[in-house]
Amino acid sequence: MKRYLLFVIVLVGVLTLAACSSSSKSEAAPITVENVRANMTLPTDTGSFWMLITNHSDTDDALLGAAVDGCGVIELHDMVMENDVMVMRPVAGGKITIPAGQTVELKPGGLHVMCMQKASPLALGTKVQIELEFANAGTITVEGEVVEPAMSSGGMNNN
């Protein structure tokens, strides 16, 4: 009888843990965005945004666009080598694919969100709200910190 009771207690515990872990997976955000930084200090009419985008779902998603106050036009861009020259251009198809279960890095010299017709330079350390539009996850609003371009050129780990 004691063994049977112990078995039932263990079984209930295992089932409870399984139920908790499956419900926490379903509540997790399908897309997370981290380490958001903005190159908006220069006295030019352009700027750019970098970030890490992780797709926690089992379905591919895509970044379709963004909106930022103070940017007249936003485009998704990539930097590529063409005839030994680095060239910036809008991404093919107008979207950045975020594969299921993977992280995509938007960074200087690579994929990035481009701000054109920038209203004015922003002070170093200023926080900027960015609305990102995803095909499946919908609109996600994130906050990025304005950094010096020299700080951004070394990659995502420099702060």
C-alpha positions as CSV (number, residue, x, y, z in Angstrom):
1,M,0.0,0.0,0.0
2,K,2.8,2.4,0.9
3,R,4.5,1.7,-2.5
4,Y,1.2,2.4,-4.3
5,L,0.7,5.6,-2.5
6,L,4.3,6.7,-3.2
7,F,3.8,5.8,-6.8
8,V,0.7,8.0,-7.0
9,I,2.4,10.9,-5.3
10,V,5.4,10.7,-7.7
11,L,3.1,10.4,-10.7
12,V,1.0,13.4,-9.7
13,G,4.2,15.4,-9.2
14,V,5.6,14.4,-12.7
15,L,2.2,15.3,-14.3
16,T,2.1,18.7,-12.5
17,L,5.7,19.5,-13.7
18,A,4.8,18.5,-17.2
19,A,1.7,20.7,-17.2
20,C,3.6,23.7,-15.8
21,S,6.5,23.4,-18.4
22,S,4.1,23.1,-21.3
23,S,2.0,26.1,-20.2
24,S,5.1,28.2,-19.8
25,K,6.3,27.4,-23.3
26,S,3.0,28.5,-24.8
27,E,3.1,31.8,-22.8
28,A,6.6,32.6,-24.0
29,A,6.9,35.4,-26.6
30,P,7.4,33.9,-30.0
31,I,9.9,36.7,-30.9
32,T,12.3,38.5,-28.5
33,V,14.4,41.5,-29.4
34,E,17.5,42.3,-27.4
35,N,20.6,44.6,-27.4
36,V,18.9,47.3,-29.5
37,R,21.2,50.2,-30.4
38,A,20.7,53.3,-32.5
39,N,23.2,55.2,-34.6
40,M,21.4,58.6,-34.5
41,T,24.1,61.0,-33.3
42,L,25.6,62.2,-36.6
43,P,24.4,65.5,-38.2
44,T,23.2,63.7,-41.3
45,D,19.7,62.8,-42.5
46,T,20.2,59.1,-41.9
47,G,20.6,56.7,-39.0
48,S,20.4,53.0,-38.4
49,F,19.3,50.5,-35.8
50,W,20.9,47.2,-34.7
51,M,19.6,44.4,-32.6
52,L,19.3,40.6,-31.9
53,I,16.0,39.1,-32.9
54,T,15.3,35.5,-31.7
55,N,12.4,33.4,-33.0
56,H,11.3,31.0,-30.2
57,S,8.5,29.5,-32.3
58,D,8.6,26.5,-34.6
59,T,7.5,28.6,-37.6
60,D,9.6,31.0,-39.6
61,D,8.7,34.7,-39.2
62,A,9.9,37.8,-40.9
63,L,10.6,41.4,-40.0
64,L,8.6,43.4,-42.5
65,G,9.3,46.9,-41.4
66,A,9.5,49.4,-38.6
67,A,8.4,52.8,-37.4
68,V,10.4,55.4,-35.4
69,D,9.4,58.9,-34.5
70,G,11.8,61.3,-36.2
71,C,12.4,59.0,-39.2
72,G,10.6,60.0,-42.4
73,V,11.3,56.7,-44.1
74,I,12.3,53.3,-42.7
75,E,13.8,50.6,-44.8
76,L,15.4,47.2,-44.1
77,H,18.9,47.2,-45.5
78,D,21.9,44.9,-46.0
79,M,25.5,45.6,-46.6
80,V,27.2,43.4,-49.3
81,M,30.5,43.4,-51.1
82,E,30.1,44.2,-54.8
83,N,33.3,44.5,-57.0
84,D,35.5,44.9,-53.8
85,V,33.2,47.8,-52.6
86,M,30.8,47.6,-49.6
87,V,27.4,48.6,-50.9
88,M,24.2,49.2,-48.9
89,R,20.8,48.3,-50.4
90,P,17.3,47.4,-49.4
91,V,16.9,43.7,-48.5
92,A,15.6,41.4,-51.2
93,G,11.9,40.9,-51.0
94,G,11.6,43.8,-48.5
95,K,11.8,41.5,-45.4
96,I,14.3,39.9,-43.1
97,T,13.5,36.2,-42.5
98,I,13.8,35.1,-38.8
99,P,14.0,31.3,-39.1
100,A,12.3,29.1,-36.5
101,G,14.4,28.5,-33.4
102,Q,17.2,30.9,-34.6
103,T,18.6,34.3,-33.8
104,V,19.3,36.9,-36.5
105,E,21.8,39.7,-35.8
106,L,21.2,43.1,-37.2
107,K,24.6,44.9,-37.0
108,P,26.9,47.5,-38.5
109,G,28.2,46.2,-41.9
110,G,25.3,43.8,-42.3
111,L,21.5,43.6,-41.9
112,H,20.1,46.7,-40.3
113,V,17.0,49.0,-40.0
114,M,17.7,52.2,-41.9
115,C,16.3,55.6,-40.9
116,M,16.1,58.1,-43.7
117,Q,14.9,61.7,-43.6
118,K,16.0,61.9,-39.9
119,A,14.5,64.9,-38.3
120,S,17.6,65.7,-36.2
121,P,20.5,64.1,-34.5
122,L,19.8,62.6,-31.1
123,A,22.0,62.9,-28.0
124,L,24.2,60.1,-26.9
125,G,22.3,57.9,-24.4
126,T,18.9,58.9,-25.5
127,K,16.3,56.2,-25.6
128,V,14.4,55.6,-28.8
129,Q,11.1,53.6,-29.2
130,I,11.0,51.4,-32.3
131,E,7.9,49.6,-33.5
132,L,8.9,46.4,-35.3
133,E,6.4,44.7,-37.6
134,F,6.6,41.0,-38.0
135,A,4.6,38.7,-40.4
136,N,3.5,36.4,-37.6
137,A,4.3,38.0,-34.3
138,G,2.6,41.3,-35.2
139,T,3.9,44.6,-33.9
140,I,6.5,44.6,-31.1
141,T,7.7,47.8,-29.5
142,V,11.3,47.9,-28.3
143,E,13.6,50.6,-26.8
144,G,17.1,51.2,-28.1
145,E,19.9,53.4,-26.8
146,V,21.6,56.0,-29.0
147,V,25.3,55.1,-29.2
148,E,28.3,56.7,-30.9
149,P,28.9,55.2,-34.4
150,A,32.5,54.2,-33.3
151,M,31.0,52.2,-30.5
152,S,28.7,50.4,-32.9
153,S,31.2,49.5,-35.6
154,G,32.9,46.8,-33.5
155,G,29.8,44.6,-33.3
156,M,27.0,43.8,-31.0
157,N,29.1,43.1,-27.9
158,N,30.6,46.6,-27.6
159,N,28.8,48.9,-25.2
